[in-house]
Amino acid sequence: MAARKTPPKAAATTRGRRYWLFKSEPDTYSFEQFQRDRRTNWNGVRNYQARNLLRDEIAVGDGVLFYHSSTEPMAVVGVARVIAAGYPDATAFDPASPYHDPDSDPDEPTWFQVDIECVAPLRSAVTREQCKAVPALRNMVLLQKGSRLSVQPVATDEWRAILELGGNKETW
């Protein structure tokens, strides 16, 4: 089967909305840039566990916490919404891309991406250190020792706690 070249159309889902945290280094792609762009494809992810989430789990309408990593302080800075479910990441096939993977076959793609749109910045960034101090967040994947996934699940109660800490009580 040939790889999809364009994002899939939004499909109705019977499962409820789920939530995710996407990490980005602000000097690579910041939330401020995302606000200007309004929409982006989340490509270049080269971890199999994160790939599986992008390909199989993340759905149109899901919520995304935008997290600035590899900076001081590391923090959740904004909210996004998934607008296209997983489809092949074309950067894997582009030799000029820093995310090129010569072993990824367009007919059987290895890497996937989703499209997201900007919803809103948090009124106040929520730092990793703040998260560590909140009992409701103690099991959050972000806070687990050794957790380095750039795409990770967020439980509904964790989503609500982060939004409240950030001053964005509405969950849209």
CYANA upper distance limits for C-alpha pairs under 8 A (distance plus 0.5 A):
  1 MET  CA    107 ASP  CA      6.64
  1 MET  CA    108 GLU  CA      7.96
  2 ALA  CA    106 PRO  CA      7.46
  2 ALA  CA    107 ASP  CA      5.15
  2 ALA  CA    108 GLU  CA      7.80
  3 ALA  CA     87 TYR  CA      8.48
  3 ALA  CA     88 PRO  CA      6.97
  3 ALA  CA    106 PRO  CA      6.19
  3 ALA  CA    107 ASP  CA      5.82
  3 ALA  CA    108 GLU  CA      7.29
  3 ALA  CA    109 PRO  CA      7.30
  4 ARG  CA      8 PRO  CA      8.34
  4 ARG  CA     87 TYR  CA      6.93
  4 ARG  CA     88 PRO  CA      6.97
  5 LYS  CA     87 TYR  CA      8.40
  5 LYS  CA     88 PRO  CA      7.77
  5 LYS  CA     90 ALA  CA      8.32
  6 THR  CA     87 TYR  CA      8.02
  7 PRO  CA     84 ALA  CA      6.42
  7 PRO  CA     85 ALA  CA      7.74
  7 PRO  CA     86 GLY  CA      8.09
  7 PRO  CA     87 TYR  CA      6.48
  7 PRO  CA    114 VAL  CA      8.34
  7 PRO  CA    115 ASP  CA      8.26
  8 PRO  CA     84 ALA  CA      6.63
  8 PRO  CA     85 ALA  CA      7.05
  8 PRO  CA     86 GLY  CA      8.30
  8 PRO  CA     87 TYR  CA      7.55
  9 LYS  CA     84 ALA  CA      7.26
 10 ALA  CA     60 VAL  CA      6.58
 10 ALA  CA     83 ILE  CA      7.47
 10 ALA  CA     84 ALA  CA      6.67
 10 ALA  CA     85 ALA  CA      7.95
 11 ALA  CA     60 VAL  CA      7.57
 13 THR  CA     59 ALA  CA      8.36
 17 ARG  CA     61 GLY  CA      6.96
 17 ARG  CA     62 ASP  CA      5.59
 17 ARG  CA     63 GLY  CA      7.73
 18 ARG  CA     58 ILE  CA      8.22
 18 ARG  CA     62 ASP  CA      5.57
 18 ARG  CA     63 GLY  CA      6.87
 18 ARG  CA    154 VAL  CA      8.21
 18 ARG  CA    155 ALA  CA      8.17
 18 ARG  CA    156 THR  CA      7.79
 19 TYR  CA     62 ASP  CA      6.17
 19 TYR  CA     63 GLY  CA      5.18
 19 TYR  CA     64 VAL  CA      6.26
 19 TYR  CA     65 LEU  CA      8.23
 19 TYR  CA    153 PRO  CA      6.63
 19 TYR  CA    154 VAL  CA      5.61
 19 TYR  CA    155 ALA  CA      7.05
 19 TYR  CA    156 THR  CA      7.29
 19 TYR  CA    159 TRP  CA      7.40
 20 TRP  CA     62 ASP  CA      8.10
 20 TRP  CA     63 GLY  CA      6.74
 20 TRP  CA     64 VAL  CA      5.28
 20 TRP  CA     65 LEU  CA      6.67
 20 TRP  CA    151 VAL  CA      7.42
 20 TRP  CA    152 GLN  CA      6.06
 20 TRP  CA    153 PRO  CA      4.96
 20 TRP  CA    154 VAL  CA      5.40
 21 LEU  CA     64 VAL  CA      5.95
 21 LEU  CA     65 LEU  CA      5.08
 21 LEU  CA     66 PHE  CA      6.61
 21 LEU  CA     67 TYR  CA      7.21
 21 LEU  CA    150 SER  CA      8.26
 21 LEU  CA    151 VAL  CA      6.28
 21 LEU  CA    152 GLN  CA      5.81
 21 LEU  CA    153 PRO  CA      6.79
 21 LEU  CA    154 VAL  CA      6.90
 22 PHE  CA     64 VAL  CA      7.16
 22 PHE  CA     65 LEU  CA      6.71
 22 PHE  CA     66 PHE  CA      5.83
 22 PHE  CA     67 TYR  CA      6.44
 22 PHE  CA    150 SER  CA      6.20
 22 PHE  CA    151 VAL  CA      5.20
 22 PHE  CA    152 GLN  CA      7.23
 23 LYS  CA     66 PHE  CA      6.77
 23 LYS  CA     67 TYR  CA      5.19
 23 LYS  CA     68 HIS  CA      6.39
 23 LYS  CA     69 SER  CA      6.45
 23 LYS  CA    150 SER  CA      5.38
 23 LYS  CA    151 VAL  CA      7.00
 24 SER  CA     28 THR  CA      7.56
 24 SER  CA     29 TYR  CA      6.66
 24 SER  CA     30 SER  CA      7.40
 24 SER  CA     66 PHE  CA      7.99
 24 SER  CA     67 TYR  CA      6.67
 24 SER  CA     68 HIS  CA      5.75
 24 SER  CA     69 SER  CA      6.24
 24 SER  CA    150 SER  CA      7.97
 25 GLU  CA     29 TYR  CA      6.64
 25 GLU  CA     30 SER  CA      7.23
 25 GLU  CA     68 HIS  CA      5.92
 25 GLU  CA     69 SER  CA      5.47
 25 GLU  CA     70 SER  CA      6.27
 25 GLU  CA     71 THR  CA      7.56
 26 PRO  CA     30 SER  CA      4.49
 26 PRO  CA     31 PHE  CA      7.64
 26 PRO  CA     68 HIS  CA      6.26
 26 PRO  CA     69 SER  CA      7.71
 26 PRO  CA     71 THR  CA      7.89
 29 TYR  CA     33 GLN  CA      6.97
 29 TYR  CA     34 PHE  CA      7.82
 30 SER  CA     34 PHE  CA      6.84
 30 SER  CA     68 HIS  CA      7.77
 31 PHE  CA     35 GLN  CA      6.58
 31 PHE  CA     66 PHE  CA      7.62
 31 PHE  CA     68 HIS  CA      8.37
 31 PHE  CA     77 VAL  CA      7.53
 31 PHE  CA     78 GLY  CA      7.37
 31 PHE  CA    121 PRO  CA      8.33
 32 GLU  CA     36 ARG  CA      7.00
 33 GLN  CA     37 ASP  CA      6.67
 34 PHE  CA     38 ARG  CA      6.21
 34 PHE  CA     39 ARG  CA      7.26
 34 PHE  CA     40 THR  CA      7.67
 34 PHE  CA    118 CYS  CA      7.24
 35 GLN  CA     39 ARG  CA      8.45
 35 GLN  CA    118 CYS  CA      6.56
 35 GLN  CA    120 ALA  CA      8.49
 38 ARG  CA    117 GLU  CA      6.12
 38 ARG  CA    118 CYS  CA      5.70
 39 ARG  CA    115 ASP  CA      7.65
 39 ARG  CA    116 ILE  CA      6.15
 39 ARG  CA    117 GLU  CA      4.68
 39 ARG  CA    118 CYS  CA      6.65
 40 THR  CA    115 ASP  CA      6.16
 40 THR  CA    116 ILE  CA      6.11
 40 THR  CA    117 GLU  CA      7.01
 41 ASN  CA    113 GLN  CA      7.03
 41 ASN  CA    114 VAL  CA      6.14
 41 ASN  CA    115 ASP  CA      4.62
 41 ASN  CA    116 ILE  CA      6.72
 42 TRP  CA    113 GLN  CA      5.81
 42 TRP  CA    114 VAL  CA      5.92
 42 TRP  CA    115 ASP  CA      6.40
 42 TRP  CA    116 ILE  CA      7.67
 43 ASN  CA     89 ASP  CA      6.47
 43 ASN  CA     91 THR  CA      7.75
 43 ASN  CA    112 PHE  CA      7.59
 43 ASN  CA    113 GLN  CA      5.43
 43 ASN  CA    114 VAL  CA      7.79
 44 GLY  CA     89 ASP  CA      7.76
 44 GLY  CA     91 THR  CA      7.22
 44 GLY  CA     92 ALA  CA      8.05
 44 GLY  CA     99 TYR  CA      5.80
 44 GLY  CA    113 GLN  CA      8.23
 45 VAL  CA     50 ALA  CA      7.61
 45 VAL  CA     51 ARG  CA      7.18
 45 VAL  CA    111 TRP  CA      7.79
 45 VAL  CA    112 PHE  CA      8.17
 45 VAL  CA    113 GLN  CA      8.09
 45 VAL  CA    150 SER  CA      7.94
 46 ARG  CA     50 ALA  CA      8.18
 46 ARG  CA     51 ARG  CA      7.47
 46 ARG  CA     99 TYR  CA      8.38
 46 ARG  CA    111 TRP  CA      7.52
 47 ASN  CA     51 ARG  CA      6.43
 47 ASN  CA    149 LEU  CA      8.15
 48 TYR  CA     52 ASN  CA      6.59
 49 GLN  CA     53 LEU  CA      7.12
 49 GLN  CA    149 LEU  CA      8.33
 50 ALA  CA     54 LEU  CA      6.83
 50 ALA  CA    149 LEU  CA      6.95
 50 ALA  CA    150 SER  CA      7.29
 50 ALA  CA    151 VAL  CA      5.82
 50 ALA  CA    152 GLN  CA      7.42
 51 ARG  CA     55 ARG  CA      6.47
 51 ARG  CA    111 TRP  CA      6.68
 51 ARG  CA    112 PHE  CA      6.54
 51 ARG  CA    113 GLN  CA      8.30
 52 ASN  CA     56 ASP  CA      6.11
 52 ASN  CA     57 GLU  CA      7.74
 53 LEU  CA     57 GLU  CA      5.29
 53 LEU  CA     58 ILE  CA      6.45
 53 LEU  CA    151 VAL  CA      7.99
 53 LEU  CA    152 GLN  CA      8.24
 54 LEU  CA     58 ILE  CA      5.98
 54 LEU  CA     85 ALA  CA      8.03
 54 LEU  CA     86 GLY  CA      5.86
 54 LEU  CA    112 PHE  CA      6.62
 54 LEU  CA    113 GLN  CA      6.40
 54 LEU  CA    114 VAL  CA      6.87
 54 LEU  CA    151 VAL  CA      8.41
 55 ARG  CA     85 ALA  CA      8.02
 55 ARG  CA     86 GLY  CA      5.05
 55 ARG  CA     87 TYR  CA      7.23
 55 ARG  CA    112 PHE  CA      6.19
 55 ARG  CA    113 GLN  CA      7.65
 56 ASP  CA     86 GLY  CA      7.53
 58 ILE  CA     62 ASP  CA      7.32
 58 ILE  CA     82 VAL  CA      8.23
 58 ILE  CA     85 ALA  CA      6.79
 58 ILE  CA     86 GLY  CA      7.58
 58 ILE  CA    114 VAL  CA      8.36
 59 ALA  CA     82 VAL  CA      7.10
 59 ALA  CA     83 ILE  CA      8.47
 59 ALA  CA     84 ALA  CA      7.70
 59 ALA  CA     85 ALA  CA      5.48
 59 ALA  CA     86 GLY  CA      8.11
 60 VAL  CA     81 ARG  CA      8.21
 60 VAL  CA     82 VAL  CA      5.42
 60 VAL  CA     83 ILE  CA      5.48
 60 VAL  CA     84 ALA  CA      5.97
 60 VAL  CA     85 ALA  CA      6.02
 61 GLY  CA     81 ARG  CA      6.40
 61 GLY  CA     82 VAL  CA      5.73
 61 GLY  CA     83 ILE  CA      6.80
 62 ASP  CA     81 ARG  CA      6.27
 62 ASP  CA     82 VAL  CA      5.84
 63 GLY  CA     79 VAL  CA      7.71
 63 GLY  CA     80 ALA  CA      6.49
 63 GLY  CA     81 ARG  CA      5.26
 63 GLY  CA     82 VAL  CA      6.96
 64 VAL  CA     79 VAL  CA      6.16
 64 VAL  CA     80 ALA  CA      5.33
 64 VAL  CA     81 ARG  CA      6.21
 64 VAL  CA     82 VAL  CA      7.68
 65 LEU  CA     76 VAL  CA      6.88
 65 LEU  CA     77 VAL  CA      8.07
 65 LEU  CA     78 GLY  CA      6.47
 65 LEU  CA     79 VAL  CA      5.37
 65 LEU  CA     80 ALA  CA      6.90
 65 LEU  CA    159 TRP  CA      8.46
 66 PHE  CA     76 VAL  CA      6.16
 66 PHE  CA     77 VAL  CA      6.38
 66 PHE  CA     78 GLY  CA      5.54
 66 PHE  CA     79 VAL  CA      6.28
 66 PHE  CA     80 ALA  CA      7.42
 67 TYR  CA     74 MET  CA      7.82
 67 TYR  CA     75 ALA  CA      6.05
 67 TYR  CA     76 VAL  CA      4.67
 67 TYR  CA     77 VAL  CA      6.40
 67 TYR  CA     78 GLY  CA      7.82
 68 HIS  CA     74 MET  CA      5.97
 68 HIS  CA     75 ALA  CA      5.90
 68 HIS  CA     76 VAL  CA      6.78
 68 HIS  CA     77 VAL  CA      7.39
 69 SER  CA     74 MET  CA      5.57
 69 SER  CA     75 ALA  CA      7.52
 70 SER  CA     74 MET  CA      7.06
 73 PRO  CA    127 THR  CA      6.81
 73 PRO  CA    128 ARG  CA      8.12
 74 MET  CA    127 THR  CA      6.18
 74 MET  CA    128 ARG  CA      6.40
 75 ALA  CA    125 ALA  CA      6.44
 75 ALA  CA    126 VAL  CA      5.64
 75 ALA  CA    127 THR  CA      4.45
 75 ALA  CA    128 ARG  CA      6.10
 76 VAL  CA    122 LEU  CA      8.28
 76 VAL  CA    125 ALA  CA      6.18
 76 VAL  CA    126 VAL  CA      5.57
 76 VAL  CA    127 THR  CA      6.84
 76 VAL  CA    128 ARG  CA      8.30
 76 VAL  CA    162 ILE  CA      8.47
 77 VAL  CA    121 PRO  CA      6.46
 77 VAL  CA    122 LEU  CA      5.94
 77 VAL  CA    124 SER  CA      7.86
 77 VAL  CA    125 ALA  CA      5.21
 77 VAL  CA    126 VAL  CA      7.12
 78 GLY  CA    119 VAL  CA      8.23
 78 GLY  CA    120 ALA  CA      6.32
 78 GLY  CA    121 PRO  CA      4.44
 78 GLY  CA    122 LEU  CA      5.31
 78 GLY  CA    125 ALA  CA      8.18
 79 VAL  CA    118 CYS  CA      7.01
 79 VAL  CA    119 VAL  CA      5.93
 79 VAL  CA    120 ALA  CA      5.86
 79 VAL  CA    121 PRO  CA      6.53
 79 VAL  CA    122 LEU  CA      7.48
 80 ALA  CA    116 ILE  CA      6.76
 80 ALA  CA    117 GLU  CA      5.98
 80 ALA  CA    118 CYS  CA      5.02
 80 ALA  CA    119 VAL  CA      5.30
 80 ALA  CA    120 ALA  CA      7.49
 81 ARG  CA    116 ILE  CA      5.90
 81 ARG  CA    117 GLU  CA      5.89
 81 ARG  CA    118 CYS  CA      7.10
 81 ARG  CA    119 VAL  CA      7.03
 82 VAL  CA    114 VAL  CA      7.59
 82 VAL  CA    115 ASP  CA      6.40
 82 VAL  CA    116 ILE  CA      4.85
 82 VAL  CA    117 GLU  CA      7.00
 83 ILE  CA    114 VAL  CA      8.16
 83 ILE  CA    115 ASP  CA      5.97
 83 ILE  CA    116 ILE  CA      5.73
 83 ILE  CA    117 GLU  CA      7.05
 84 ALA  CA    114 VAL  CA      6.04
 84 ALA  CA    115 ASP  CA      5.34
 84 ALA  CA    116 ILE  CA      7.47
 85 ALA  CA    113 GLN  CA      8.32
 85 ALA  CA    114 VAL  CA      5.71
 85 ALA  CA    115 ASP  CA      7.42
 86 GLY  CA    112 PHE  CA      6.35
 86 GLY  CA    113 GLN  CA      5.77
 86 GLY  CA    114 VAL  CA      5.25
 86 GLY  CA    115 ASP  CA      8.47
 87 TYR  CA    112 PHE  CA      5.78
 87 TYR  CA    113 GLN  CA      6.13
 87 TYR  CA    114 VAL  CA      7.02
 88 PRO  CA    106 PRO  CA      8.40
 88 PRO  CA    109 PRO  CA      6.57
 88 PRO  CA    110 THR  CA      8.16
 88 PRO  CA    111 TRP  CA      6.44
 88 PRO  CA    112 PHE  CA      4.83
 88 PRO  CA    113 GLN  CA      6.68
 89 ASP  CA     93 PHE  CA      8.47
 89 ASP  CA    109 PRO  CA      8.36
 89 ASP  CA    111 TRP  CA      5.97
 89 ASP  CA    112 PHE  CA      5.06
 89 ASP  CA    113 GLN  CA      5.73
 90 ALA  CA     94 ASP  CA      7.23
 91 THR  CA     97 SER  CA      6.30
 91 THR  CA     98 PRO  CA      8.38
 91 THR  CA     99 TYR  CA      6.20
 91 THR  CA    100 HIS  CA      6.18
 92 ALA  CA     97 SER  CA      7.95
 92 ALA  CA     99 TYR  CA      6.15
 92 ALA  CA    100 HIS  CA      4.60
 92 ALA  CA    101 ASP  CA      5.24
 92 ALA  CA    102 PRO  CA      7.75
 92 ALA  CA    104 SER  CA      6.87
 92 ALA  CA    111 TRP  CA      7.34
 93 PHE  CA    100 HIS  CA      6.27
 93 PHE  CA    101 ASP  CA      6.92
 93 PHE  CA    102 PRO  CA      7.36
 93 PHE  CA    104 SER  CA      7.22
 93 PHE  CA    105 ASP  CA      7.87
 93 PHE  CA    106 PRO  CA      7.44
 94 ASP  CA     99 TYR  CA      8.46
 94 ASP  CA    100 HIS  CA      6.02
 95 PRO  CA    100 HIS  CA      5.96
 95 PRO  CA    101 ASP  CA      8.38
 95 PRO  CA    102 PRO  CA      8.15
 96 ALA  CA    100 HIS  CA      7.63
104 SER  CA    108 GLU  CA      7.79
104 SER  CA    109 PRO  CA      5.98
104 SER  CA    110 THR  CA      5.79
104 SER  CA    111 TRP  CA      7.87
105 ASP  CA    109 PRO  CA      5.56
105 ASP  CA    110 THR  CA      7.58
122 LEU  CA    163 LEU  CA      7.80
122 LEU  CA    166 GLY  CA      5.70
122 LEU  CA    167 GLY  CA      7.07
122 LEU  CA    168 ASN  CA      6.66
123 ARG  CA    166 GLY  CA      6.10
123 ARG  CA    167 GLY  CA      5.83
123 ARG  CA    168 ASN  CA      7.00
124 SER  CA    165 LEU  CA      8.15
124 SER  CA    166 GLY  CA      5.17
124 SER  CA    167 GLY  CA      6.73
125 ALA  CA    166 GLY  CA      6.29
126 VAL  CA    130 GLN  CA      6.85
126 VAL  CA    131 CYS  CA      7.58
126 VAL  CA    162 ILE  CA      7.46
126 VAL  CA    165 LEU  CA      6.94
126 VAL  CA    166 GLY  CA      6.18
127 THR  CA    131 CYS  CA      6.89
128 ARG  CA    132 LYS  CA      6.86
128 ARG  CA    143 LEU  CA      8.08
129 GLU  CA    133 ALA  CA      7.26
130 GLN  CA    134 VAL  CA      7.44
131 CYS  CA    137 LEU  CA      6.73
131 CYS  CA    138 ARG  CA      8.42
131 CYS  CA    143 LEU  CA      8.34
131 CYS  CA    162 ILE  CA      8.26
132 LYS  CA    137 LEU  CA      7.40
132 LYS  CA    138 ARG  CA      7.06
132 LYS  CA    143 LEU  CA      7.38
134 VAL  CA    138 ARG  CA      7.30
136 ALA  CA    157 ASP  CA      7.67
136 ALA  CA    158 GLU  CA      7.02
136 ALA  CA    161 ALA  CA      7.60
137 LEU  CA    143 LEU  CA      8.49
137 LEU  CA    158 GLU  CA      6.23
137 LEU  CA    161 ALA  CA      8.04
138 ARG  CA    143 LEU  CA      7.53
139 ASN  CA    143 LEU  CA      7.62
139 ASN  CA    144 GLN  CA      7.63
140 MET  CA    144 GLN  CA      7.29
140 MET  CA    154 VAL  CA      7.28
140 MET  CA    155 ALA  CA      8.10
140 MET  CA    158 GLU  CA      7.47
141 VAL  CA    147 SER  CA      7.14
141 VAL  CA    152 GLN  CA      7.42
141 VAL  CA    153 PRO  CA      7.68
141 VAL  CA    154 VAL  CA      7.82
142 LEU  CA    147 SER  CA      6.74
142 LEU  CA    148 ARG  CA      8.20
142 LEU  CA    152 GLN  CA      8.18
143 LEU  CA    147 SER  CA      7.67
154 VAL  CA    158 GLU  CA      6.67
154 VAL  CA    159 TRP  CA      6.78
155 ALA  CA    159 TRP  CA      6.70
156 THR  CA    160 ARG  CA      6.81
157 ASP  CA    161 ALA  CA      6.64
158 GLU  CA    162 ILE  CA      6.63
159 TRP  CA    163 LEU  CA      6.76
160 ARG  CA    164 GLU  CA      6.61
160 ARG  CA    169 LYS  CA      7.84
160 ARG  CA    171 THR  CA      7.68
161 ALA  CA    165 LEU  CA      6.61
162 ILE  CA    166 GLY  CA      6.58
163 LEU  CA    167 GLY  CA      6.64
163 LEU  CA    168 ASN  CA      5.33
163 LEU  CA    169 LYS  CA      6.04
163 LEU  CA    170 GLU  CA      8.10
163 LEU  CA    171 THR  CA      7.94
164 GLU  CA    168 ASN  CA      6.04
164 GLU  CA    169 LYS  CA      5.34
